[in-house]
Amino acid sequence: MIHLCTNKLLIIKSNIMKTQKIYLEHANITVSNLQESIDFFQTAFPHYKIRGGGNETREWIHLGDDSTYIAINQGTSGQSHSGKDMDRLGINHIGFVVENVNKITDRLLAKGYLRDFPKQVEKFRIRDYFIDKDGNEFEFVQYLSENIEEKNSYID
């Protein structure tokens, strides 16, 4: 069984690598409430499942699908996120390309998650930003064109 899952994962990753030279496999974040973070991501991505985890030195999980995941660690220090500050060193947000940003927005808003920036509806993409309970910002972007020049256009 493990051999078949491993082969399936290798085939999926091999297919991704044929179309992209690199891709983001995972992001690793530390949160104040592991279950709350699981809820946030499963609200946005209902197909995400817990792929593994442990609690040797702290509780952690890998939440995702066959090709990508979020490594989520239960924080132990009690320190909270300092809030959004584009002048602060570190990661400002993590962006996900999605098929339908409105479905994700509707689910997140229905669960009480907050938009962190006004929804951006542009000619070739729609972007929406939400924060989790720890103040981490996540961008959800839906491209409205398959044309690379249009997808990467910064002129409306």
C-alpha positions as CSV (number, residue, x, y, z in Angstrom):
1,M,0.0,0.0,0.0
2,I,2.7,2.5,0.9
3,H,4.6,1.5,-2.2
4,L,1.5,2.4,-4.4
5,C,1.0,5.8,-2.6
6,T,4.7,6.6,-3.1
7,N,4.6,5.7,-6.8
8,K,1.4,7.8,-7.2
9,L,3.0,10.8,-5.5
10,L,6.2,10.4,-7.7
11,I,4.0,10.3,-10.9
12,I,2.1,13.5,-9.8
13,K,5.4,15.3,-8.9
14,S,6.9,14.1,-12.2
15,N,4.0,15.5,-14.2
16,I,4.2,18.9,-12.3
17,M,7.9,19.1,-13.0
18,K,7.3,18.5,-16.8
19,T,5.3,21.8,-16.9
20,Q,7.2,23.8,-14.3
21,K,10.9,23.9,-13.5
22,I,10.2,24.6,-9.8
23,Y,7.1,24.7,-7.6
24,L,6.5,25.4,-3.9
25,E,6.0,22.1,-2.2
26,H,5.2,23.5,1.2
27,A,5.2,26.4,3.6
28,N,6.0,25.9,7.3
29,I,4.2,28.1,9.8
30,T,3.8,28.2,13.6
31,V,0.4,29.0,15.0
32,S,-1.1,29.6,18.4
33,N,-3.9,27.1,17.9
34,L,-3.3,24.1,15.6
35,Q,-6.9,23.1,15.3
36,E,-8.0,26.7,14.4
37,S,-5.3,26.7,11.6
38,I,-6.5,23.3,10.3
39,D,-10.1,24.8,10.2
40,F,-8.9,27.9,8.3
41,F,-7.1,25.8,5.6
42,Q,-9.8,23.2,5.3
43,T,-12.4,25.9,5.0
44,A,-10.4,27.4,2.1
45,F,-9.4,24.0,0.7
46,P,-11.9,21.2,1.7
47,H,-9.9,18.6,-0.1
48,Y,-6.8,19.2,2.2
49,K,-6.2,16.2,4.5
50,I,-3.8,15.6,7.3
51,R,-0.9,13.8,5.6
52,G,1.1,13.2,8.8
53,G,2.2,14.7,12.0
54,G,3.8,14.2,15.4
55,N,4.6,15.7,18.8
56,E,8.2,14.8,19.6
57,T,9.1,18.4,20.8
58,R,5.9,20.1,19.7
59,E,2.7,19.1,18.0
60,W,2.8,19.5,14.2
61,I,1.0,18.3,11.1
62,H,1.3,18.4,7.4
63,L,-2.0,19.4,5.8
64,G,-2.5,19.2,2.1
65,D,-3.0,17.0,-0.9
66,D,-0.8,14.7,-3.0
67,S,1.5,17.5,-4.3
68,T,1.5,20.4,-1.8
69,Y,1.0,21.0,1.9
70,I,1.3,23.4,4.8
71,A,3.5,22.3,7.6
72,I,1.7,23.7,10.8
73,N,3.5,23.7,14.1
74,Q,1.7,24.4,17.5
75,G,3.5,27.4,19.0
76,T,4.8,27.1,22.5
77,S,6.1,30.6,23.3
78,G,2.8,32.4,23.6
79,Q,4.0,35.2,21.3
80,S,1.5,36.4,18.8
81,H,2.0,37.6,15.3
82,S,3.1,41.3,15.2
83,G,0.6,42.2,12.5
84,K,1.0,43.2,8.9
85,D,4.0,45.4,8.3
86,M,5.5,45.5,4.9
87,D,8.6,47.1,6.4
88,R,9.2,44.3,8.8
89,L,11.6,41.5,7.8
90,G,10.0,38.2,7.1
91,I,7.2,36.7,5.0
92,N,4.3,39.1,4.4
93,H,1.8,36.6,3.0
94,I,1.6,33.2,1.2
95,G,-0.4,33.1,-2.1
96,F,-2.4,30.3,-3.6
97,V,-3.6,30.0,-7.2
98,V,-7.2,28.7,-7.1
99,E,-9.8,27.9,-9.7
100,N,-12.7,29.9,-8.1
101,V,-11.7,32.7,-5.6
102,N,-15.4,33.5,-4.9
103,K,-16.1,30.0,-3.6
104,I,-13.2,30.3,-1.2
105,T,-14.1,33.8,-0.2
106,D,-17.7,32.8,0.5
107,R,-16.6,29.9,2.7
108,L,-14.1,31.9,4.7
109,L,-16.5,34.8,5.2
110,A,-19.3,32.4,6.3
111,K,-16.9,31.0,9.0
112,G,-16.1,34.5,10.3
113,Y,-12.6,34.9,8.8
114,L,-11.7,38.5,7.9
115,R,-10.6,40.0,4.6
116,D,-7.3,41.8,5.2
117,F,-7.3,43.9,2.0
118,P,-10.0,44.9,-0.4
119,K,-10.7,42.3,-3.1
120,Q,-8.8,43.1,-6.3
121,V,-10.7,42.5,-9.5
122,E,-8.4,43.1,-12.4
123,K,-8.7,42.4,-16.1
124,F,-6.8,39.1,-16.0
125,R,-7.0,38.0,-12.3
126,I,-9.0,38.3,-9.1
127,R,-7.1,38.5,-5.8
128,D,-8.5,38.3,-2.3
129,Y,-6.5,38.4,1.0
130,F,-7.6,36.8,4.3
131,I,-6.0,36.6,7.7
132,D,-6.2,33.6,10.1
133,K,-6.7,34.0,13.8
134,D,-3.0,34.6,14.3
135,G,-2.9,37.5,11.8
136,N,-1.1,35.5,9.1
137,E,-2.1,36.8,5.7
138,F,-3.0,34.5,2.8
139,E,-3.7,35.5,-0.8
140,F,-6.0,33.6,-3.1
141,V,-5.6,34.4,-6.8
142,Q,-7.7,33.3,-9.7
143,Y,-6.3,33.9,-13.2
144,L,-8.8,34.8,-15.8
145,S,-6.5,34.1,-18.7
146,E,-4.2,31.2,-19.7
147,N,-2.0,33.6,-21.7
148,I,1.3,34.1,-19.7
149,E,1.7,37.8,-20.7
150,E,-1.9,38.5,-19.5
151,K,-1.5,36.6,-16.3
152,N,1.7,38.5,-15.5
153,S,0.4,41.9,-16.6
154,Y,0.6,44.6,-14.0
155,I,-1.3,47.1,-16.1
156,D,-5.1,47.2,-15.8
